Amino acid sequence: MAKAKKGEWVQIHNIVLKAGERAPNLPEETQEVPLELRVRGFITEDAKLGEEVSIKTLIGRTISGTLEEISPSYEHDFGKPVPELLPIGRELKDMLKGGKE
């Protein structure tokens, strides 16, 4: 099993609220799943995946949770380009220069 060394960038996981403990005004399908928290930071001690650990975040907070990932990468994006929006910047520059109306 993979092991993180003290000071490595990691991701931890916590269950903040279990299913059924969530606010009653939420949709039923939301109430049926737990509220989960994932946080990234620098691990404060050597540990294996799945162990309870503490991390120090970039803003200096210390948080505990289950070690979920070592050296996590960012996997989000902004989706595919919208063709109608692509020329807007160029068109706006032209309008501001007085070239196009």
N, C-alpha and C positions, 0 to 999 in steps of 0.2 A: 504494500500500500504506500502511496505517495506521502512524503513527509515534508512539512514546511519548517524552515529554520527561522529562528528569532530574527525579526526585522524584515522578513519577506512580505511582499504585497499579496494579500489574500482576500477572499470573500467569505463572510460568515452568514448564517441563516438563523432566524428565530421565528417562532409562531407568536405573534403579538396577542391575537385573540383566536380562540378555538371556534370551530363552527358551532353555532348556537349561542355564542357569547356576544355576537355582533349586534349593533343597534337594530331595534325592531322596525325602524322606518326604511331599512334597506330592502331592495328587491329580494324575493325569496331565494332565487338562485345565488345571490351574493351571500346571504346569511348562511347558506349551506356549505360554504368553503371557509377555511381559516384565513385570517389576515396575516400575511407573511411579510417579513422584513429581511432584506438582504443588504449588507453593508460591506464596503471595502476599506481596507486599512492595512497597517503594518502589524503583523503578529508579534505578541510580546513574549512568547516562549515557543520552543520547538514543539511540534504536534503533528499527528497524523490526521488525514481526512476523516471526518466523522466525530472527532473529539471536540469537547467543549473547550473554547479558548477565549482569550481577550485580544482585542486589537486596539490600536490607536489610529484614529482617523486623521485625514489631512488637516482638519481644523482642531485636532488635539483631544477629541472626546475619546474616552475609553469605553468600549462596548464589548459585551460577551455574547457568544453564540456558538453554534456548531460549525466547525471548519468545513466549508463546502467546496472551495476551489483555491488552487495555488496559482499565482500569476494570472488572474482573470483578464480577459480581453474585453474590449467594448465591441458589441455586436449589433448595435442599433444603426439605423440610417434614416434618411428622410424620404425614402421611397423613390419611385421612378419620377423623372422629370415630367412636368405638365407642359406639353407643347405650347399651349396658349399663353403660359406665363414666361417662357424663355425670352421673348423679344422685349419684354416690358422695360428692363433697365436701359437698353439702347434707345427705345422710343422715348422714354422720359428724358434722357440726356439731350436728345434732339429737340424735344419740346422746350426744355429749359434754355437751350442755346438760341431758340427762336427759329430753328430750321424747319420744324414739322409741327402741324397742328392737329 
